[in-house]
Amino acid sequence: MSEDWRTVPLGEVLNLDVEQRVVEPQGTYQIVGVLNRGRGILHRGALPGSATRYARLNRVRGDHVVYSRLKAFEGAVTVAPPGVDCYASPEFPTFSCRDSLLPAYMRLVTTLPSFWVTLEGLSKGMGGRRERVSPADFLTAAINLPPLHVQRRIVDLMAHLDDHLENLKAEIEAGARLEARFLERLLESAGSVQMLALGDVGEFIRGRRFTKADYVPFGLGCIHYGQVHTHFGPIATEVLTYVPAEMQSRLRLARAGDVVIAATSEDLSGLGKATAWLGDSDVAVHDDCYIFRHRLDPKYATYALASPWFQSQKTQFGDGMKVTRISSSDLAKIQIPVPPRETQIRVGEAMASLTSKSEAMRTEVASLTTLRQCLLSLLLSGQVQIPTGFDELLAEVA
């Protein structure tokens, strides 16, 4: 770490800045929360004053540092984006940055796992969900603080990486919309197609729990529900993680040809995201997933679960305020088009060919995300310095 870097408690660079508003029953309040693992603000929507038990709400404004006292140990801390003007419960204290700390730099700090561990150590209470971090204790947490010009360069570098990642994700989303239209046209060309409930063409088997603490370098391949959301596309042939082979007897396994479906999501759009397992061996499946064992062509099945037909029907079944879930009984009610087997194979192969580019981009996004986190940790620890020619390089790229 350079000599001009300092390690300081947050109390040296933040001011407690809580502005409370009395709740008027006839008023309407835009409510926010904070996602865990430093993932930012969660917009919960408008709430009538008559619908909350709180007599006062905390105002959350742009560039406020805000955290959840109850879930700070899970990394529920962030910096509100510029322009935000919302409300949160009194469980969310707010702070403003002093002149020596850029809000955008602090936002990067809140995404560090090491910072979440610090907050976990500050949690006090009678165990588990009753633990809290007080504002006074929050301000004792220490961070590495470089000079302002270094903070700006770190923020600029990470912003360029994030812009690139967002552009890739936008391309993937555009590709997904194209795939949906392509699937519709393929089925239209097949003529009259029977609509059947998923429960009529297969069964749903819930996975069984394992945790990231169970992971080992080699053993029984496993699929965690989070990986279905972040790493796997419509088809998977290799796992990312393993659990000990001796755990096999108490887990539930997907066979080649089964479809693994995420039963839980932070939003409705991700609910029911699916991947067809086409690997050489059976894999353990997390309990926030269902194994769909069916009599369809597996490639066709996974694309049908991403189709407009599936997406339009699932909205009536998702439940939960903070996370969205769908039951196996509700999944079984959703209808999809089921053409003859030879048409399923043809459609599945055509769709797989179309999505190959998206798969390559998903792999790139996963690799860049890992690289970004490693680079950020090194930059914020002062172990890596940004070259003096960085500003000129950014100007050329721009």
N, C-alpha and C positions, 0 to 999 in steps of 0.2 A: 504493500500500500504506500502511495506517495506521501511525502511529509505534509503536504497541504490537505490531506484527508484527515477527518476526525471521526471518532466514534462518540456519538452523543445520545443522551436520553431524549425521547420524543418531547418531554417537557421543555427542552431547550429550543425546540423548533416549531412546536404547535401550541396554540391557545385553545382552551376549552371554550367553545362558542355555541352554546345551546340557546336557541330561541324557541320558546314554547308558545303555542297558540291555544287559547281556550276553544274547545269544540262546541260549535253551535249546532243544535239538532237539525236546523233547516239548511245548514251548509253542506258543501260537497268537497271532499278532500282527495287529491291524488296521492295514493299511498305507495310507498316503496319499502323494500326490504334489502338485504344484502346477501348475495350468493356466497356460499362457502368456497374455500380454496382461492380467494382473491379474484373471483370472476366478475365482480362488478355489481351494479345496482339491479335489483329485481323490481320491475314495475308491476304492481298488483292491480292497478286500475283505480277508478273513482269509487269512493265510499261515502255514503250519506252520513252526516254527523250522528244521526239517530241510530246508526247501525254499529257504533263502536262503544265499548265500555269505558274507554279512556276519556277522562275529563279534559286532558291536554294532549297535544301532539307536538313532536319535535319537528321543526322546519328543516328540511335538507336542501341546501342551495349548492349551486355549481362550485366545484373545487373544495367543498367540505370533505374532510376525512371523517368517515362514519363507520361504525362497527356495531355488531350485535353483542351486547353484554353476555347474552346467554350462549351464543354459539361462536364466540371469539376463538375458542379452542379448536374449532374446525376451519379457522382461517376466514371467518365471515367479516372481512374488513375490506374497504375500498376507498377510492376518492371519487366523489360524484362528478360526472362530466360537466363541462361548462354549460351554463344555460338551464340546468336542472333547477326546478323550484317545486318541491313536493313535500310530503309529510311522512313521518314514521312514528312508531310508538315510542314512549319514553325509554324503551329498552335499547334505543339506538342513539348514543351520545354523538355529538358532532364537534369537530375541531376545525380551526382555520390555520393555514400555514403562515409562519412568520416569513420575513423577507429572505432569510437564509435558506429556505427550502421551497423548491418548485413543486406545486401540486402534482404535475405530471411525473416528476421524479418519485414522489411519495407513492403515486399510483403503481409504479413499477415495484417499489419495495413491498407493497401489499400482496404482490403475486409470488413472493419468494416462499417456498416451503419452510426455510429456516426461520422466517418471521412468524409463520403460523405456529411453529414449535415454541417460539418465545411466548406467544400469547397463551398457548396451552399451559405453559409453566406458571403463568400468572393467574390462571383460573382458580377461584376459591368457592367452596360450598360443600354440600353434602352429597357429592358424587353425581356423575353422569350429567343428565340434562338440567340439573339444578345449579350447576357450576356457573359462575359469572366472573367477568373481568370488570372491575370498577374503573371509572375514568382516571382516578388517581394512579392506579396500578398500570393502566394502559400507558400513561405518560412516563413510566419508568423503563419501558422497552427501549432498547438501544438500537440505533441504525448507523451505518457508515455514511458519512456526509462529506462529499467532495465540494470544492468551490462551485459557485453557480455556473460558471462557463463550462465546467466539466459535466455538471448535471444536464445542461442543455444539450451537449453533444451526445450524451448517453440517450436522452429522450429522443433526439432526432434520429439516431441510428436505429433504435428499436421501433420508432414510428415507420421508418422505411421498410423494415422487415415485416411489420404488421400489415402495412399496405399491400405488400406482395402476397402475404398469406390470405388477406381478404379478397384480393383479386382472383387468386386460385379458387377459393371457396365459392366466389360468385360464378366462376366458370363451371364448377361442378354443379351448382344449383341450376344454371341454365341448361346444362347437359341433362339433368334429371327431368326438366320440363320437356325437353326434346324427346327423351326416351318415353315419357308418358304418352305423347302424341303419336310416336312411332308404334307403340304397343297397341293403341286404339286402332290405328290404320291396319296393322297386321291382322287383328281380329276381325275388323270389318271385312277384309278381303277373304276371310274364311267362311263368310256367310252366316247363317243362323247358328248362334252359340248358346248352349244351355247355361243358365245361371244356377249355381249350387252353393249352399252354405258350406263354409269350411268344415263344420262338424260332420257333413255328409261325405267328405272326401278324406278325412283324416282325424287324428286325435291329438290333444294337447297334453303334454307331460311337463309339469313344472320341474325346473332344475332344483338343485340343492345347494345350500350355502357353503361357500368357501370365501376366504378373505385374501387380501393382498399379502398379509403376513404369512400365508401358506405357500407362497410362490417359491419355487426352487429352480435351479438352472436346468435340470433335466428331470423327466418323470412322465406323468400323465398330462397330456395336453388339455388345456381348459380354455373356455370362452367366458369372460366376464361381461355382464350386460353393458358396462361402460364401453367396452371394446366394440360392441355391435354399433354403438352410436358414433364412435370416433375413429375407428380404424378399418373395420370391415365394410366392403361393398356388398353387392348382391350375391357374390360367390366367394367362398373362402376355402382354401386348400391347405393352409398352414396356420398354426396357432402362434400367438405372441408370447404366451406364458404357460407355465407348467406347475402342477401341484404334485406332492409325493405320490408315487404309485400305490402305496399302501392305503391311500384314502379312497381308492376306486370303489370299494364295496359299499361305502356310505354316500356315494354321489350318484347322480343320474347322467347317463351318457347319450350323446347324439351320435347316430350312425351316419355313414356316408349316404347322402340323399335326404337326410332330415333337414328341416329348416329351423334355424334358431331365431326366435322372435323376442325382442326387448319388450317386457311387460310394463316397464317403468320408464318415464321420461320427465324431464323438467318442463316440457311443454307438449302440447297436443300434437305438434307437427312431427315430433320424433317418436311418438307412441306407436308401437307395433313395427318399428324398423326391423328388417329381417335380413338374414344372410343364409344362403344354402351351404351346408357343410359338405364338401366334396373331397375331403382329405382321405388319406389311406387308412387311418385308424380312428377308433371312437374317441370322442373328447368329452370331458366333464363340462356341464353347463350350469351357470350361476342361477341361484333361485329367483332372481329378478328377470328371468327369461323363461319362455316356454319352448319345448322341443315339439315341433309340428311334424308328426310322423304320418305320412300321407300316401296316396296312390297316384299322385301327379308326377309329371316330369319335374325333377327338382329345380332345374333352371327356370322353367315356366312358373313354378310355384312361387319362387322368391320375387319374380317380377310382377306376378299377380298381386302379391302383398304390398307392392309399391305403386300399384295402379290407381288411377282415379276412382275406380269402383270401390276399392278397399278404403282409400283415404276419405271418401265422402261419407262412408257408413260408420267409420270408427269414432267420429266426433260425438255421436250420441252416447257412447259408452265410456269415454274417459272420465275418471273422477279423481278428486283430490285437489286441495288448494295449493300446496307447496310443490308437490310432485304429482304427476298424472299417472294413473294405473289403469290397466284393463284386465278383466278376469278372463279365464279360459272359457267360461260359459258364454260370455259376450263375444269373444273372438269366434266361437263356433257358430254364432248367428250371422256373421258377415258373409255376404254372398259375393262370389267372383265368377267370371265367365270361365267355363270349362269346355274347351273344344275337344275333338277327338285327340287321342294320344299322339298321332303323327303330326298333327297341327301344333300341339304343345311343344314337341321337340323342335319343330321348325322355328316357331316363335322364340323359344328359349335360346336357340343358337344365334338367331338374328339379333336378339337383344344383347346377348353376351358380347357379340362382335362390336355392337354399337358402343357399349359401355367400357371397352378396353382403355380408351383415352381417359375417361373419368377415373378409372381404377389407378392409372399411372399418376394422375394428379392427386388422388387421395393418398397414395404412397408418398408423394413429394410433400404434401401438407403435413403428414405425420412426421417425416424426417425433419422438415424445417421447424416444426413445433418443438421437437426435442432439442435441436440445435439452438433455437432461440432461447430456451430455458437455460441451457448450459452457458451460453454466452452472457445472458443477463446476470446469472449468479457470479460469473467471473468479473463482469464490469462493476457490479455493485459491491463486490468485495475489494475492488481496487487491484486485483491480481492481473488484470489486463487493462492496458491503457489504449485509448483510441489514438491512432497515428495523427501526427500534425497535419497531414494532407487530407484528413477526412472531410473537412468542409469543402475543399475543392472537388473531391470525389462526388459528394452529394450534389453539388451544383451541376456537375457533368451528367449525373444520372437523371436529375430533374429536367 
